[in-house]
């Protein structure tokens, strides 16, 4: 009788362990497959490409790679001598047009004062038109002078945002082409997170849902909320060939990999002591918003 009770206890204990294991396995499977979380997350930031608005030789570089700069700080300078010469030329042209405008206005005023027997109506109207043309030429010269002034100002390249200098590839003596990026600034106030969620989990994610971010190699957690969900990703299995025909790759029907869709997470706050780097890996857990 005792042996039979021991057998029953052993069987019951074994069945209990099996049931617990099945329940835990089920919970883990549901958590893995049906919970809105992913280990494929990336810390991102807005990158501002800095280029000069005018072309010329670089005379000064006042920053170093990875240096923190404030908005309005001088980054580098372009040789401004030729732009000063252009400004002087435009100023002289403006002065000349001013003299011509004053002369045309004086002629028109004198002819308006003359009697119709001394001057014809046609000549009087032509005089008024010459005066208006001189005014237009003066305005054009003023605009060209102002543009030359702006070019002088733009020889100094300033930081547009607070952030860190990155990818500094400019040195004194380099020739800076207008519009060609010479460095980048990582915007200090623009850090956010992209979580790449499997497509079947998107139904569990809504705009405004709170999110928890766990950085790889750090115990510190960040918190934010879902800001937006991407509405398009690249179809790598359907490119076009040189004849613009669809190049469809063969696929196995019994193996279907879920696509990953970017979900943008806005960070609520960033601790001052935490050093965030654009490109860091993280895990993202989205929780249901409270109603």
TORKOL-4160 file (C-alpha; in steps of 0.2 Angstrom, whole numbers, padded with zeros to 4 digits, m for minus):
291
<pt num="1" X="0000" Y="0000" Z="0000"/>
<pt num="2" X="0014" Y="0012" Z="0004"/>
<pt num="3" X="0023" Y="0008" Z="m0012"/>
<pt num="4" X="0007" Y="0012" Z="m0022"/>
<pt num="5" X="0005" Y="0029" Z="m0013"/>
<pt num="6" X="0023" Y="0033" Z="m0017"/>
<pt num="7" X="0020" Y="0029" Z="m0035"/>
<pt num="8" X="0005" Y="0040" Z="m0035"/>
<pt num="9" X="0015" Y="0054" Z="m0028"/>
<pt num="10" X="0029" Y="0052" Z="m0040"/>
<pt num="11" X="0016" Y="0052" Z="m0055"/>
<pt num="12" X="0007" Y="0067" Z="m0048"/>
<pt num="13" X="0023" Y="0076" Z="m0045"/>
<pt num="14" X="0029" Y="0072" Z="m0062"/>
<pt num="15" X="0013" Y="0078" Z="m0070"/>
<pt num="16" X="0013" Y="0094" Z="m0060"/>
<pt num="17" X="0031" Y="0098" Z="m0067"/>
<pt num="18" X="0025" Y="0094" Z="m0084"/>
<pt num="19" X="0010" Y="0105" Z="m0083"/>
<pt num="20" X="0020" Y="0119" Z="m0076"/>
<pt num="21" X="0033" Y="0117" Z="m0090"/>
<pt num="22" X="0019" Y="0118" Z="m0103"/>
<pt num="23" X="0011" Y="0133" Z="m0095"/>
<pt num="24" X="0028" Y="0142" Z="m0094"/>
<pt num="25" X="0031" Y="0137" Z="m0112"/>
<pt num="26" X="0014" Y="0143" Z="m0117"/>
<pt num="27" X="0017" Y="0160" Z="m0108"/>
<pt num="28" X="0034" Y="0162" Z="m0116"/>
<pt num="29" X="0027" Y="0158" Z="m0133"/>
<pt num="30" X="0013" Y="0171" Z="m0131"/>
<pt num="31" X="0025" Y="0184" Z="m0125"/>
<pt num="32" X="0037" Y="0181" Z="m0139"/>
<pt num="33" X="0024" Y="0180" Z="m0153"/>
<pt num="34" X="0010" Y="0190" Z="m0147"/>
<pt num="35" X="0018" Y="0204" Z="m0136"/>
<pt num="36" X="0023" Y="0221" Z="m0144"/>
<pt num="37" X="0042" Y="0220" Z="m0140"/>
<pt num="38" X="0057" Y="0219" Z="m0151"/>
<pt num="39" X="0076" Y="0217" Z="m0148"/>
<pt num="40" X="0079" Y="0226" Z="m0165"/>
<pt num="41" X="0079" Y="0244" Z="m0159"/>
<pt num="42" X="0091" Y="0258" Z="m0164"/>
<pt num="43" X="0094" Y="0275" Z="m0156"/>
<pt num="44" X="0093" Y="0288" Z="m0169"/>
<pt num="45" X="0096" Y="0307" Z="m0170"/>
<pt num="46" X="0094" Y="0321" Z="m0183"/>
<pt num="47" X="0110" Y="0324" Z="m0192"/>
<pt num="48" X="0112" Y="0341" Z="m0200"/>
<pt num="49" X="0124" Y="0341" Z="m0214"/>
<pt num="50" X="0134" Y="0358" Z="m0214"/>
<pt num="51" X="0140" Y="0366" Z="m0230"/>
<pt num="52" X="0146" Y="0383" Z="m0235"/>
<pt num="53" X="0133" Y="0394" Z="m0244"/>
<pt num="54" X="0147" Y="0402" Z="m0255"/>
<pt num="55" X="0163" Y="0394" Z="m0263"/>
<pt num="56" X="0181" Y="0398" Z="m0259"/>
<pt num="57" X="0196" Y="0393" Z="m0249"/>
<pt num="58" X="0194" Y="0389" Z="m0231"/>
<pt num="59" X="0205" Y="0400" Z="m0220"/>
<pt num="60" X="0200" Y="0395" Z="m0203"/>
<pt num="61" X="0193" Y="0379" Z="m0194"/>
<pt num="62" X="0188" Y="0383" Z="m0176"/>
<pt num="63" X="0180" Y="0366" Z="m0171"/>
<pt num="64" X="0187" Y="0348" Z="m0169"/>
<pt num="65" X="0179" Y="0331" Z="m0172"/>
<pt num="66" X="0166" Y="0326" Z="m0159"/>
<pt num="67" X="0166" Y="0343" Z="m0151"/>
<pt num="68" X="0150" Y="0350" Z="m0143"/>
<pt num="69" X="0145" Y="0367" Z="m0151"/>
<pt num="70" X="0131" Y="0378" Z="m0147"/>
<pt num="71" X="0119" Y="0386" Z="m0160"/>
<pt num="72" X="0127" Y="0401" Z="m0168"/>
<pt num="73" X="0145" Y="0396" Z="m0164"/>
<pt num="74" X="0158" Y="0399" Z="m0178"/>
<pt num="75" X="0163" Y="0382" Z="m0187"/>
<pt num="76" X="0174" Y="0388" Z="m0201"/>
<pt num="77" X="0177" Y="0403" Z="m0212"/>
<pt num="78" X="0179" Y="0405" Z="m0231"/>
<pt num="79" X="0191" Y="0418" Z="m0238"/>
<pt num="80" X="0181" Y="0434" Z="m0240"/>
<pt num="81" X="0192" Y="0445" Z="m0249"/>
<pt num="82" X="0185" Y="0442" Z="m0266"/>
<pt num="83" X="0167" Y="0444" Z="m0259"/>
<pt num="84" X="0173" Y="0461" Z="m0252"/>
<pt num="85" X="0179" Y="0466" Z="m0269"/>
<pt num="86" X="0162" Y="0461" Z="m0277"/>
<pt num="87" X="0153" Y="0471" Z="m0263"/>
<pt num="88" X="0163" Y="0486" Z="m0267"/>
<pt num="89" X="0159" Y="0484" Z="m0286"/>
<pt num="90" X="0141" Y="0482" Z="m0282"/>
<pt num="91" X="0141" Y="0498" Z="m0271"/>
<pt num="92" X="0149" Y="0508" Z="m0285"/>
<pt num="93" X="0136" Y="0502" Z="m0297"/>
<pt num="94" X="0122" Y="0507" Z="m0285"/>
<pt num="95" X="0130" Y="0524" Z="m0283"/>
<pt num="96" X="0130" Y="0526" Z="m0302"/>
<pt num="97" X="0112" Y="0521" Z="m0304"/>
<pt num="98" X="0107" Y="0533" Z="m0290"/>
<pt num="99" X="0115" Y="0547" Z="m0300"/>
<pt num="100" X="0106" Y="0542" Z="m0316"/>
<pt num="101" X="0090" Y="0541" Z="m0306"/>
<pt num="102" X="0092" Y="0558" Z="m0299"/>
<pt num="103" X="0096" Y="0565" Z="m0316"/>
<pt num="104" X="0081" Y="0557" Z="m0324"/>
<pt num="105" X="0069" Y="0563" Z="m0311"/>
<pt num="106" X="0076" Y="0580" Z="m0312"/>
<pt num="107" X="0073" Y="0580" Z="m0331"/>
<pt num="108" X="0056" Y="0574" Z="m0329"/>
<pt num="109" X="0052" Y="0587" Z="m0316"/>
<pt num="110" X="0058" Y="0601" Z="m0327"/>
<pt num="111" X="0049" Y="0595" Z="m0343"/>
<pt num="112" X="0033" Y="0593" Z="m0333"/>
<pt num="113" X="0034" Y="0612" Z="m0328"/>
<pt num="114" X="0036" Y="0617" Z="m0346"/>
<pt num="115" X="0022" Y="0624" Z="m0357"/>
<pt num="116" X="0014" Y="0612" Z="m0370"/>
<pt num="117" X="0020" Y="0624" Z="m0383"/>
<pt num="118" X="0038" Y="0622" Z="m0378"/>
<pt num="119" X="0038" Y="0603" Z="m0376"/>
<pt num="120" X="0027" Y="0590" Z="m0384"/>
<pt num="121" X="0016" Y="0578" Z="m0374"/>
<pt num="122" X="0025" Y="0563" Z="m0381"/>
<pt num="123" X="0042" Y="0569" Z="m0375"/>
<pt num="124" X="0035" Y="0573" Z="m0358"/>
<pt num="125" X="0028" Y="0555" Z="m0357"/>
<pt num="126" X="0045" Y="0548" Z="m0363"/>
<pt num="127" X="0054" Y="0558" Z="m0349"/>
<pt num="128" X="0042" Y="0550" Z="m0336"/>
<pt num="129" X="0046" Y="0532" Z="m0343"/>
<pt num="130" X="0065" Y="0536" Z="m0343"/>
<pt num="131" X="0063" Y="0540" Z="m0325"/>
<pt num="132" X="0053" Y="0524" Z="m0321"/>
<pt num="133" X="0066" Y="0514" Z="m0330"/>
<pt num="134" X="0081" Y="0522" Z="m0320"/>
<pt num="135" X="0071" Y="0518" Z="m0304"/>
<pt num="136" X="0070" Y="0500" Z="m0309"/>
<pt num="137" X="0089" Y="0499" Z="m0313"/>
<pt num="138" X="0092" Y="0507" Z="m0296"/>
<pt num="139" X="0082" Y="0494" Z="m0287"/>
<pt num="140" X="0091" Y="0480" Z="m0297"/>
<pt num="141" X="0108" Y="0487" Z="m0292"/>
<pt num="142" X="0102" Y="0488" Z="m0274"/>
<pt num="143" X="0097" Y="0470" Z="m0274"/>
<pt num="144" X="0113" Y="0465" Z="m0281"/>
<pt num="145" X="0122" Y="0475" Z="m0268"/>
<pt num="146" X="0112" Y="0467" Z="m0254"/>
<pt num="147" X="0116" Y="0450" Z="m0262"/>
<pt num="148" X="0135" Y="0454" Z="m0261"/>
<pt num="149" X="0133" Y="0459" Z="m0243"/>
<pt num="150" X="0124" Y="0442" Z="m0239"/>
<pt num="151" X="0139" Y="0433" Z="m0247"/>
<pt num="152" X="0151" Y="0442" Z="m0236"/>
<pt num="153" X="0141" Y="0437" Z="m0221"/>
<pt num="154" X="0139" Y="0419" Z="m0227"/>
<pt num="155" X="0158" Y="0417" Z="m0228"/>
<pt num="156" X="0157" Y="0413" Z="m0209"/>
<pt num="157" X="0148" Y="0396" Z="m0207"/>
<pt num="158" X="0139" Y="0395" Z="m0191"/>
<pt num="159" X="0131" Y="0380" Z="m0181"/>
<pt num="160" X="0112" Y="0379" Z="m0184"/>
<pt num="161" X="0109" Y="0369" Z="m0169"/>
<pt num="162" X="0116" Y="0363" Z="m0152"/>
<pt num="163" X="0125" Y="0347" Z="m0154"/>
<pt num="164" X="0141" Y="0337" Z="m0158"/>
<pt num="165" X="0152" Y="0339" Z="m0173"/>
<pt num="166" X="0154" Y="0323" Z="m0183"/>
<pt num="167" X="0163" Y="0318" Z="m0199"/>
<pt num="168" X="0174" Y="0333" Z="m0199"/>
<pt num="169" X="0183" Y="0333" Z="m0216"/>
<pt num="170" X="0188" Y="0351" Z="m0219"/>
<pt num="171" X="0205" Y="0359" Z="m0216"/>
<pt num="172" X="0212" Y="0376" Z="m0218"/>
<pt num="173" X="0217" Y="0377" Z="m0237"/>
<pt num="174" X="0204" Y="0366" Z="m0243"/>
<pt num="175" X="0192" Y="0373" Z="m0257"/>
<pt num="176" X="0174" Y="0373" Z="m0251"/>
<pt num="177" X="0161" Y="0371" Z="m0264"/>
<pt num="178" X="0145" Y="0379" Z="m0261"/>
<pt num="179" X="0132" Y="0365" Z="m0255"/>
<pt num="180" X="0145" Y="0352" Z="m0253"/>
<pt num="181" X="0144" Y="0345" Z="m0235"/>
<pt num="182" X="0160" Y="0347" Z="m0225"/>
<pt num="183" X="0155" Y="0341" Z="m0208"/>
<pt num="184" X="0139" Y="0335" Z="m0199"/>
<pt num="185" X="0131" Y="0340" Z="m0182"/>
<pt num="186" X="0121" Y="0328" Z="m0172"/>
<pt num="187" X="0107" Y="0338" Z="m0165"/>
<pt num="188" X="0107" Y="0336" Z="m0146"/>
<pt num="189" X="0088" Y="0338" Z="m0144"/>
<pt num="190" X="0083" Y="0326" Z="m0158"/>
<pt num="191" X="0087" Y="0309" Z="m0151"/>
<pt num="192" X="0073" Y="0296" Z="m0154"/>
<pt num="193" X="0071" Y="0277" Z="m0156"/>
<pt num="194" X="0066" Y="0266" Z="m0170"/>
<pt num="195" X="0059" Y="0249" Z="m0165"/>
<pt num="196" X="0058" Y="0237" Z="m0179"/>
<pt num="197" X="0043" Y="0226" Z="m0175"/>
<pt num="198" X="0037" Y="0211" Z="m0184"/>
<pt num="199" X="0022" Y="0215" Z="m0195"/>
<pt num="200" X="0010" Y="0203" Z="m0186"/>
<pt num="201" X="0013" Y="0214" Z="m0170"/>
<pt num="202" X="0007" Y="0230" Z="m0177"/>
<pt num="203" X="m0011" Y="0227" Z="m0173"/>
<pt num="204" X="m0005" Y="0228" Z="m0154"/>
<pt num="205" X="0003" Y="0245" Z="m0156"/>
<pt num="206" X="m0006" Y="0262" Z="m0157"/>
<pt num="207" X="0000" Y="0280" Z="m0158"/>
<pt num="208" X="0002" Y="0286" Z="m0140"/>
<pt num="209" X="0006" Y="0269" Z="m0132"/>
<pt num="210" X="0019" Y="0271" Z="m0118"/>
<pt num="211" X="0036" Y="0262" Z="m0122"/>
<pt num="212" X="0051" Y="0256" Z="m0112"/>
<pt num="213" X="0068" Y="0256" Z="m0120"/>
<pt num="214" X="0082" Y="0245" Z="m0113"/>
<pt num="215" X="0099" Y="0249" Z="m0120"/>
<pt num="216" X="0111" Y="0235" Z="m0124"/>
<pt num="217" X="0125" Y="0234" Z="m0110"/>
<pt num="218" X="0116" Y="0246" Z="m0098"/>
<pt num="219" X="0104" Y="0244" Z="m0084"/>
<pt num="220" X="0097" Y="0261" Z="m0086"/>
<pt num="221" X="0080" Y="0262" Z="m0094"/>
<pt num="222" X="0072" Y="0275" Z="m0105"/>
<pt num="223" X="0054" Y="0279" Z="m0107"/>
<pt num="224" X="0044" Y="0286" Z="m0121"/>
<pt num="225" X="0028" Y="0284" Z="m0132"/>
<pt num="226" X="0024" Y="0278" Z="m0149"/>
<pt num="227" X="0025" Y="0294" Z="m0161"/>
<pt num="228" X="0021" Y="0286" Z="m0178"/>
<pt num="229" X="0022" Y="0270" Z="m0188"/>
<pt num="230" X="0030" Y="0269" Z="m0205"/>
<pt num="231" X="0018" Y="0266" Z="m0219"/>
<pt num="232" X="0030" Y="0259" Z="m0232"/>
<pt num="233" X="0046" Y="0248" Z="m0232"/>
<pt num="234" X="0056" Y="0242" Z="m0247"/>
<pt num="235" X="0051" Y="0226" Z="m0256"/>
<pt num="236" X="0068" Y="0218" Z="m0259"/>
<pt num="237" X="0060" Y="0203" Z="m0267"/>
<pt num="238" X="0053" Y="0213" Z="m0281"/>
<pt num="239" X="0066" Y="0224" Z="m0289"/>
<pt num="240" X="0066" Y="0228" Z="m0308"/>
<pt num="241" X="0079" Y="0223" Z="m0321"/>
<pt num="242" X="0087" Y="0233" Z="m0334"/>
<pt num="243" X="0071" Y="0231" Z="m0345"/>
<pt num="244" X="0060" Y="0238" Z="m0331"/>
<pt num="245" X="0052" Y="0221" Z="m0329"/>
<pt num="246" X="0048" Y="0213" Z="m0311"/>
<pt num="247" X="0062" Y="0202" Z="m0305"/>
<pt num="248" X="0053" Y="0191" Z="m0293"/>
<pt num="249" X="0063" Y="0179" Z="m0283"/>
<pt num="250" X="0057" Y="0161" Z="m0280"/>
<pt num="251" X="0050" Y="0158" Z="m0262"/>
<pt num="252" X="0046" Y="0143" Z="m0252"/>
<pt num="253" X="0028" Y="0143" Z="m0247"/>
<pt num="254" X="0031" Y="0134" Z="m0230"/>
<pt num="255" X="0044" Y="0147" Z="m0225"/>
<pt num="256" X="0037" Y="0164" Z="m0222"/>
<pt num="257" X="0048" Y="0177" Z="m0213"/>
<pt num="258" X="0038" Y="0192" Z="m0206"/>
<pt num="259" X="0044" Y="0209" Z="m0212"/>
<pt num="260" X="0049" Y="0221" Z="m0199"/>
<pt num="261" X="0041" Y="0238" Z="m0199"/>
<pt num="262" X="0049" Y="0254" Z="m0191"/>
<pt num="263" X="0040" Y="0261" Z="m0177"/>
<pt num="264" X="0046" Y="0278" Z="m0171"/>
<pt num="265" X="0047" Y="0281" Z="m0152"/>
<pt num="266" X="0048" Y="0298" Z="m0145"/>
<pt num="267" X="0058" Y="0299" Z="m0129"/>
<pt num="268" X="0050" Y="0308" Z="m0114"/>
<pt num="269" X="0066" Y="0312" Z="m0105"/>
<pt num="270" X="0085" Y="0308" Z="m0107"/>
<pt num="271" X="0095" Y="0308" Z="m0091"/>
<pt num="272" X="0109" Y="0320" Z="m0091"/>
<pt num="273" X="0122" Y="0307" Z="m0085"/>
<pt num="274" X="0117" Y="0295" Z="m0099"/>
<pt num="275" X="0128" Y="0296" Z="m0115"/>
<pt num="276" X="0117" Y="0292" Z="m0130"/>
<pt num="277" X="0125" Y="0288" Z="m0147"/>
<pt num="278" X="0115" Y="0288" Z="m0163"/>
<pt num="279" X="0116" Y="0269" Z="m0169"/>
<pt num="280" X="0115" Y="0261" Z="m0152"/>
<pt num="281" X="0106" Y="0245" Z="m0150"/>
<pt num="282" X="0091" Y="0243" Z="m0139"/>
<pt num="283" X="0076" Y="0233" Z="m0135"/>
<pt num="284" X="0059" Y="0241" Z="m0136"/>
<pt num="285" X="0043" Y="0236" Z="m0126"/>
<pt num="286" X="0027" Y="0244" Z="m0130"/>
<pt num="287" X="0013" Y="0244" Z="m0117"/>
<pt num="288" X="m0005" Y="0247" Z="m0119"/>
<pt num="289" X="m0010" Y="0265" Z="m0115"/>
<pt num="290" X="m0022" Y="0268" Z="m0101"/>
<pt num="291" X="m0040" Y="0272" Z="m0106"/>
